[in-house]
Amino acid sequence: MTDQGSVYRRCGCVDPATGRQLGRNCPRLAGSRHGSWYLDLELPAGPDGRRCRIRRGGYTSRAAVLARLRGPRHGNQDGRVLTVGDWLAHWLASRTSPATSTMRSYTAHVRLYLAPYLGPVLLAELSAEHVQAMFTAITRQHQATGSPVSAATVNRIRATLRAALNAAIRRGLIGENPASRAELPRARRPRAVVWTPARVEHWQRTAERPAVAVWTATQTAQFLHAIAGHRLYAAYHLIALRGLRRGEAAGLRWCDVDLGGKTAVISQQLQQYDGHLAVCPPKTPRSVRTIALDHTTVAALRAHHDRQRAEAASFGPGYRASGYVFTNLNGDPMAPDRLTRTFTALAAQAGLPPVRLHDLRHGAATLALAAGADLRTVQDLLGHCSIVLTADTYISVLPEVARAAAEKVAALILRAGCLVPGTQPPRRRQPRRGKHRQRARTTALGKRSRAHPGRQIGRPPRRSRADPR
């Protein structure tokens, strides 16, 4: 085995003289199939510094023990017993395909949650009970510190664990994924709400704000009018009308913009890690797209280009021509975080209800729907892989659109001849009096009837007493 422990054979035979089990000293163990194989394993100390010793038994052979517990460590077949912590470290070191933001999320989940709680557990013996106990401990720990963990965060931690264990299944180290059987609260995607006058009044009175909110068309126009003289006006105009992500706006280059053809190609984004900017591909393959620019956005970009040239001339020889559309005063590309901080300050100065910079993307989808665009067009505008995501998350119905739809439904019912409770039936046009006066109807006997015409339909004539029938 290794210096971590030992593999041995023992039995349950009892010494007649002492009454104790013979264990590893039974004479029948030599050269026979008597007894079972056991494992005595000493693991590194846990996060609390306590000794971690594991004993397992009941195996039919030494090879069965090694086949169950032996696995690669950091890619090497050195025969050491593999724990969950060992496999997580090996899995992180071998990951190359995910984006930088995904790797940061994986690393944080392993360091903060998975390794402290599941690290000492043997990979071959990891069960759904271990995983469930970990999530229970995480929830209680956050509640004790006064910062409850959200259902979305817990589900993202499980997603990281599932990805790591699926890789272990592909390597043949385990047979099933225990993380898939853990019961967790369902994470619900927040729906964006519109800042209606009633909701704005409630926010001003109680300071309560929704998690995701969008401005109306009037509020968006008010914001753009308030920041018309700011050097980053074109950035927020582009995000509010075309729905770019902040990383996509920060990573936009002049070579990707065709002002004459009124188009822009979204081919990359900028992300910031540890104080450094990194050029990354867009979030999904469908995020690589070509968007159409309206004449107002083209005019804003032309004015921004002229302003940028004036800034380069005034800055002097130290100006760096990076080629990006939105830059700092020295020409360096602008970090997405700075776009967010500037937007928050400008929105507060404009006296508008608070929204996030990413909520301008929600607002762009909502305004496009209100303008009559179909869901497929909005999906292509935002670069979504699924139209369901576009409909369920990024589109909120504006009040005027909802009212118009409600009036159309009511008009349809009225045209069908039904009376809606609370309304009056349409009045019939009375016939004109005079020479065009209608002649009174007569019955079958030739007598004039004074009854309402509606009561005369299908009314049989009254029989006389002299009628032989």
Sequence and secondary structure as in RCSB ss.txt:
>XXXX:A:sequence
MTDQGSVYRRCGCVDPATGRQLGRNCPRLAGSRHGSWYLDLELPAGPDGRRCRIRRGGYTSRAAVLARLRGPRHG
NQDGRVLTVGDWLAHWLASRTSPATSTMRSYTAHVRLYLAPYLGPVLLAELSAEHVQAMFTAITRQHQATGSPVS
AATVNRIRATLRAALNAAIRRGLIGENPASRAELPRARRPRAVVWTPARVEHWQRTAERPAVAVWTATQTAQFLH
AIAGHRLYAAYHLIALRGLRRGEAAGLRWCDVDLGGKTAVISQQLQQYDGHLAVCPPKTPRSVRTIALDHTTVAA
LRAHHDRQRAEAASFGPGYRASGYVFTNLNGDPMAPDRLTRTFTALAAQAGLPPVRLHDLRHGAATLALAAGADL
RTVQDLLGHCSIVLTADTYISVLPEVARAAAEKVAALILRAGCLVPGTQPPRRRQPRRGKHRQRARTTALGKRSR
AHPGRQIGRPPRRSRADPR
>XXXX:A:secstr
  TTEEEEEEEEEE TTT  EEETT GGGTTSS SEEEEEEEE   TT   EEEEEEEESSHHHHHHHHB  BTT
B    B BHHHHHHHHHHH  SS HHHHHHHHHHIIIIIHHHHTTSBGGG  HHHHHHHHHHHHHHHHHTT    
HHHHHHHHHHHHHHHHHHHHTTS SS GGGG           EE  HHHHHHHHHH    SSEE  HHHHHHHHH
HTTTSTTHHHHHHHHHH   HHHHHT BGGGEETTTTEEEE  EEEEETTEEEEE  SSGGG EEEE  HHHHHH
HHHHHHHHHHHHHHH TT     BSSB TTS B  HHHHHHHHHHHHHHTT     TTHHHHHHHHHHHHTT  H
HHHHHHHT S HHHHHHHS    HHHHHHHHHHHHHHHHHTT   TTS          STT     B TTS B  
S GGGSTT      TT   
